[in-house]
Structures are given as structure tokens and as C-alpha cells.
């Protein structure tokens, strides 16, 4: 299962190993609360690919020893995804057996354990949390929220027992890889894609230019113009992680998992990509009372339109612009709407949402 890699033989990246749109790659990475761990694998080619020839796994804590687990014997069709999720589905699990979210977790304001006060972000926005009791047991309701559901997006569950195989137990300081085969070749030629950097221990997480975490408590989504994996990426100097290839979302952002937009796909809509130059997430969707919005850049204005093109809501932020906000929509009638975000430089991005 393990293979020690002589790091000296690697270069920073070896993109020439595979041609663009010719090999699988990791299109999404989820490192969230408790055991919410997932990898989305994308097929950018025009032919089906047998997943059983591949494994996913990790190089732990800056190490060069690969622990992987084989993907199942099934074909992944062209321009489709396979979502591998850590197998923790016991709803009564606590501690190291805390269950992955299934959409029925209770969701409410976070409160301070001592004072009972509602917790706020530094910018004053309310922090929301799943709810659990004093024993650490998740609390469940009868209402299903798709945006809280990681379990339902899985195509396969892996590594239920840590001591048997811990390939899917990655944290922010583990390089996570897609490998052709179950072990890594001595020259690394079968390492197809890596999130992070093999042999580099970043501490808690790889970080961005602003010092913020990139791989811990984050969801990373490959940008649509990326057509190929990294090949073996090995640390020669610090912070060689090519995070510019990703849209980076906050903790437990599950929207979009199971589908991936890529320019390899002949049906990729260039016009839509040009309009939505700045990616953003909205949740919950459908919603009853409010929409939470998280974007790659600070949001200057939010506009909501009905399908007739009539503007129903508008909110300007001015000097209070942030990349995260919430909009109250409870007064809107039931139906489908368009939310439009405006950013600096006249950039604009839109999505549809449903008001219940």
C-alpha cells in the first residue's frame, strides 16, 4: 500500500506527462467539519474511463509515503464526475466517528457555550452551525436541506475504519493525490494530480498570499479552464501549491459537488463563463427566509430579479463591501428568481434560486 518516493527526482510540476483533456483529475476537494471529507474526480476526455485503474489517497503531514485506496470497477463517462466520500454514516457517531452531514442536521445560530450569546464573524455577520447536544451527538430534524447534504452527493464511500485504511482521512496539511494504480512509481510518473505539495509540511494548512488557510476547513473547486492535473508536485521551496487553479469556498460548502464545468466539454457554455467571471455560492437553495452568499471577491451590490426581468430587491454595500453576506427574501412570492452580484471593475455574476 505504501511507497516511499525519492523526492529528488521530481520537478515542481510535470504537466507534460499527460495532454490536456486526456486524463482524469481532481475537480473538487472538501475538508470540512468532523468527518466531512470528499474528493470529486472528473473525466475531461471524450471516452469512458475505468476507475478501477486508479486510487485516491494522501501523503500525510509533509511525508513522502503514499496511502491510497482503489476506486471501484465502474466506468466514468465523458465529462462526468465521481464523488468519493469518507464512510462515516452512523447518525449516532460522536468524536472520531462523527457522521458526515446528510441534509437533516439541525441548523441554527451558533452560541457561546458559556454565555449563550450568538457568535458573530469579525465583520458582524451571524455565524450559523449545525446543532448537537452536550455529548457531541448531532441533532436531526425532519426538514431536508440539500446544501447540508454531503452523504447524498457520494458515488462511493471509502475507509470506514481508520486503522484498516486512512487514505480519506486527510486534513489541511496532507497532500491529497489521484494516482494511476495503488502505489506510486519510483519516478512519480503515475501521480496524476495533487492538492497540496508532496513532501512539504505547511503546518496547519497551505496558505494564500494573505496568510489565510487554503486546504483546511475549505472546499476547493477547480476552475473551468483547468483541463489537466498537476502531475507530481513536490516541495522544493515552501508554498508551491498552485491554488490559483481553484475557486476556494468556506467550510462545508457542498454546492456543485457531483457536477463540474470544464472547457474540455464541447457543450461548455463560453458565454456563461464570460458573464460569470467571479464565482460565488448561495445557500440554502431552495430557501424560505434568507440567502447566504459567499463570493471570490467583495460584493458591491446584490440585485434580485423575477423571470420577467423585474427587479424585486437591491442592496448596496459601499464601504461595507465583503465577500460574504446574507439577503432576506422571505417577502418574495414562491417561485424562481435570478440573483445578480456586482463587483469592482463592473464585473457581474448571476445564478438562479428558488424561493419556497
C-alpha positions in Angstrom: 0.0 0.0 0.0 2.8 2.4 0.8 5.6 3.6 -1.4 8.5 5.8 -0.4 9.1 8.5 -3.1 12.6 9.8 -3.7 11.8 13.5 -3.8 15.0 14.5 -5.5 13.8 13.1 -8.9 10.7 15.3 -9.1 10.5 18.8 -10.6 7.9 21.3 -9.3 5.3 20.1 -11.7 5.3 17.7 -14.6 2.3 18.9 -16.7 3.9 17.3 -19.8 3.1 13.8 -18.5 -0.5 14.0 -19.7 -2.0 16.1 -22.5 -4.8 18.4 -21.7 -8.3 16.9 -21.7 -6.7 13.4 -21.8 -6.7 12.2 -18.2 -8.8 12.3 -15.1 -8.1 15.0 -12.5 -9.4 16.1 -9.1 -12.1 18.7 -9.7 -13.2 19.3 -6.1 -11.8 18.8 -2.6 -13.8 19.0 0.6 -12.2 19.3 4.1 -15.0 20.2 6.4 -16.4 19.8 9.9 -15.7 16.5 11.7 -15.5 13.7 9.0 -16.9 15.7 6.1 -14.2 14.7 3.6 -14.7 14.2 -0.1 -12.9 14.2 -3.5 -14.6 14.7 -6.8 -12.9 13.1 -9.8 -13.7 14.5 -13.3 -13.4 12.8 -16.7 -12.4 15.5 -19.2 -12.0 13.0 -22.1 -14.4 12.0 -24.8 -14.3 8.3 -23.8 -15.4 6.4 -20.7 -12.6 5.5 -18.2 -12.5 2.5 -15.9 -12.0 3.9 -12.4 -10.6 0.6 -11.1 -7.2 1.6 -12.6 -6.9 4.5 -10.2 -6.6 5.2 -6.5 -7.0 8.3 -4.3 -5.1 8.9 -1.1 -2.8 11.1 0.8 0.8 11.9 1.7 0.5 12.6 5.4 1.9 15.7 7.3 4.6 16.5 4.7 5.6 12.9 4.2 6.5 11.1 1.0 4.8 7.8 1.7 1.5 7.3 -0.2 -1.5 5.6 1.4 -4.2 5.1 -1.2 -7.5 3.3 -1.8 -8.6 1.9 -5.1 -11.6 3.4 -6.8 -14.4 0.9 -7.8 -14.6 -1.1 -11.1 -17.0 1.1 -12.9 -16.8 3.4 -16.0 -16.8 7.1 -15.6 -18.5 8.6 -18.6 -17.1 11.6 -20.6 -17.5 14.9 -18.8 -19.0 13.3 -15.7 -17.8 13.1 -12.1 -17.3 10.5 -9.4 -17.6 11.7 -5.8 -15.6 9.7 -3.2 -16.7 10.4 0.4 -15.3 9.3 3.8 -17.5 6.5 5.0 -18.9 7.8 8.3 -22.7 7.3 8.1 -23.7 6.3 11.6 -26.0 9.1 12.7 -25.3 8.3 16.4 -21.5 8.6 16.0 -19.5 11.1 18.1 -15.9 12.1 18.4 -13.8 10.4 15.7 -17.0 8.7 14.4 -18.9 11.9 13.9 -21.2 11.4 10.9 -20.9 13.1 7.6 -23.8 15.5 7.0 -26.9 14.1 5.3 -29.1 17.1 5.0 -31.2 16.6 8.1 -28.8 18.2 10.6 -30.5 21.0 12.6 -29.1 24.3 11.6 -29.3 27.5 13.7 -27.3 30.3 15.2 -24.0 29.4 16.9 -23.9 30.3 20.5 -21.1 30.7 23.1 -21.0 27.6 25.3 -20.5 29.7 28.5 -22.6 32.9 27.9 -25.2 31.6 25.4 -24.5 34.7 23.2 -24.9 34.4 19.4 -21.5 34.2 17.8 -20.5 36.7 15.1 -17.8 36.9 12.4 -15.4 39.8 12.7 -17.5 41.8 10.2 -20.6 41.4 12.4 -22.3 38.7 10.4 -24.0 35.9 12.3 -22.3 32.5 12.4 -24.6 29.5 11.8 -23.8 26.0 13.0 -25.2 22.5 12.9 -26.6 21.7 16.3 -25.5 18.9 18.7 -26.0 18.0 22.3 -23.6 18.2 25.2 -22.4 14.6 24.4 -21.4 15.7 20.9 -24.3 13.9 19.3 -25.7 15.5 16.1 -29.3 16.7 16.4 -31.6 16.0 13.5 -34.9 17.4 12.2 -37.5 16.4 9.7 -36.6 19.2 7.2 -34.1 18.3 4.4 -31.6 20.9 3.3 -29.7 19.9 0.1 -27.0 22.4 0.9 -26.2 20.4 4.1 -26.0 17.1 2.4 -22.6 15.6 1.6 -23.7 12.0 2.0 -26.3 12.3 -0.7 -23.7 13.5 -3.2 -21.5 10.5 -2.8 -21.0 7.9 -5.6 -18.9 5.8 -3.3 -18.0 5.6 0.4 -14.4 4.7 1.5 -12.3 4.0 4.5 -14.8 3.3 7.3 -12.1 2.1 9.7 -9.0 4.4 10.2 -6.7 1.5 11.2 -7.5 -0.5 8.1 -7.0 2.3 5.6 -6.7 6.0 6.3 -6.4 7.3 2.8 -9.5 9.5 3.1 -8.7 11.0 6.5 -6.9 14.0 5.1 -6.5 17.3 7.0 -5.3 20.6 5.8 -1.6 19.6 6.0 -1.9 16.4 3.9 -1.1 16.4 0.2 -4.1 14.6 -1.5 -3.5 12.7 -4.7 -5.1 10.9 -7.6 -2.8 8.1 -8.7 -2.9 5.6 -11.6 -2.5 2.3 -9.7 -2.5 1.7 -6.0 1.2 2.5 -5.4 3.4 5.3 -6.7 6.1 4.6 -9.2 9.7 5.5 -8.2 9.8 8.3 -10.8 6.3 9.6 -9.8 5.1 9.2 -13.4 1.7 7.8 -12.3 0.8 10.6 -9.9 -1.8 12.4 -12.0 -3.0 15.2 -9.7 -2.2 16.6 -6.3 -3.9 19.0 -3.9 -1.1 20.4 -1.8 2.5 19.6 -2.2 4.2 16.2 -1.6 6.9 16.3 1.0 6.0 19.8 2.2 4.6 20.2 5.7 2.7 23.5 5.7 1.8 23.4 9.4 -2.0 23.6 9.8 -2.7 24.3 6.2 -1.3 25.6 2.9 -1.9 29.3 3.0 -2.6 32.0 0.4 -0.9 35.4 -0.1 -3.0 36.8 2.7 -2.0 34.1 5.1 -5.4 32.5 5.1 -5.9 28.8 5.1 -6.4 27.1 1.7 -6.7 23.4 2.5 -8.1 23.3 6.0 -11.8 24.0 6.6 -12.2 24.7 2.9 -13.8 23.4 -0.3 -11.6 23.8 -3.4 -13.3 23.8 -6.8 -11.2 23.5 -9.9 -11.7 26.5 -12.2 -13.4 25.6 -15.5 -10.4 26.5 -17.7 -8.2 23.9 -16.0 -8.0 20.9 -18.3 -5.3 18.7 -16.7 -4.0 17.6 -13.3 -0.8 18.8 -11.8 1.3 15.7 -12.1 3.6 15.1 -9.2 4.1 18.3 -7.3 6.9 18.1 -4.7 8.2 20.7 -2.3 11.5 22.2 -3.3 10.7 25.6 -1.7 7.8 26.5 0.6 4.3 27.3 -0.7 4.4 25.8 -4.1 0.7 24.8 -4.1 -0.9 26.2 -7.2 -4.1 27.4 -5.5 -4.8 29.9 -8.3 -6.3 26.9 -10.2 -9.2 26.8 -7.7 -12.2 28.6 -6.5 -11.9 28.5 -2.8 -15.0 28.3 -0.6 -15.6 28.2 3.1 -16.1 25.3 5.4 -18.7 22.7 4.5 -19.6 24.2 1.1 -21.2 21.3 -0.7 -22.9 23.1 -3.6 -21.8 22.0 -7.0 -20.4 18.6 -5.9 -21.3 16.0 -8.4 -21.1 18.3 -11.4 -18.2 20.1 -12.9 -17.9 22.7 -15.7 -14.8 22.4 -17.8 -13.8 23.8 -21.2 -12.8 20.3 -22.3 -16.6 19.6 -22.6 -17.8 20.5 -26.1 -21.1 21.7 -24.5 -19.3 24.1 -22.2 -21.1 27.5 -22.5 -18.4 30.1 -23.1 -20.9 33.0 -23.0 -22.0 31.9 -19.4 -18.4 31.7 -18.3 -17.6 35.2 -19.6 -20.6 36.6 -17.8 -19.8 34.9 -14.5 -16.2 36.0 -14.2 -16.3 35.9 -10.4 -17.5 32.6 -8.9 -19.9 32.6 -5.9 -22.0 30.2 -3.8 -25.5 30.7 -2.5 -27.2 28.6 0.2 -29.7 27.3 1.1 -31.3 26.8 -2.3 -34.3 26.5 -2.3 -34.7 28.9 0.6 -37.6 30.2 2.7 -36.3 33.3 4.5 -32.8 34.2 3.5 -29.9 33.6 1.2 -26.3 33.3 2.3 -23.8 34.4 -0.3 -20.0 33.7 -0.5 -18.0 35.1 -3.4 -14.4 35.1 -4.5 -14.3 38.9 -4.3 -16.0 41.7 -2.3 -19.6 42.2 -3.3 -20.6 45.8 -4.0 -24.2 45.3 -4.9 -26.8 42.5 -4.9 -29.9 42.6 -7.2 -32.7 40.0 -7.4 -35.0 39.8 -10.5 -38.0 37.7 -11.3 -38.2 35.7 -14.5 -39.9 38.7 -16.2 -36.8 40.8 -15.6 -38.4 42.9 -12.9 -36.0 43.9 -10.1 -37.5 42.8 -6.8 -34.7 43.5 -4.4 -31.5 45.6 -4.3 -28.8 46.0 -1.7 -25.8 48.3 -2.0 -22.8 47.7 0.4 -20.5 50.6 -0.4 -17.6 50.8 2.1 -19.1 47.8 3.9 -18.4 45.5 0.9 -17.4 42.0 1.9 -17.2 38.7 0.1 -19.8 37.2 2.4 -23.3 38.4 3.2 -26.9 37.4 3.6 -30.1 38.7 1.9 -33.6 38.4 3.4 -36.0 37.1 0.7 -38.9 35.9 2.9 -41.2 38.6 1.4 -40.8 37.3 -2.1 -43.5 35.2 -3.6 -42.8 31.5 -4.1 -41.0 30.9 -7.4 -37.7 31.1 -9.3 -35.5 34.2 -9.3 -32.2 35.5 -10.6 -29.6 36.8 -8.2 -27.1 39.1 -9.7 -23.9 40.2 -7.9 -21.9 43.2 -8.9 -18.2 43.6 -8.1 -15.4 46.1 -8.6 -14.5 46.8 -12.2 -18.1 46.3 -13.4 -17.8 42.5 -13.1 -21.2 40.7 -12.7 -22.2 37.2 -11.9 -25.6 35.6 -11.8 -27.3 32.4 -10.6 -30.9 31.1 -10.2 -32.5 30.3 -6.9 -35.9 29.1 -5.7 -38.0 30.8 -3.0 -40.2 28.4 -1.3 
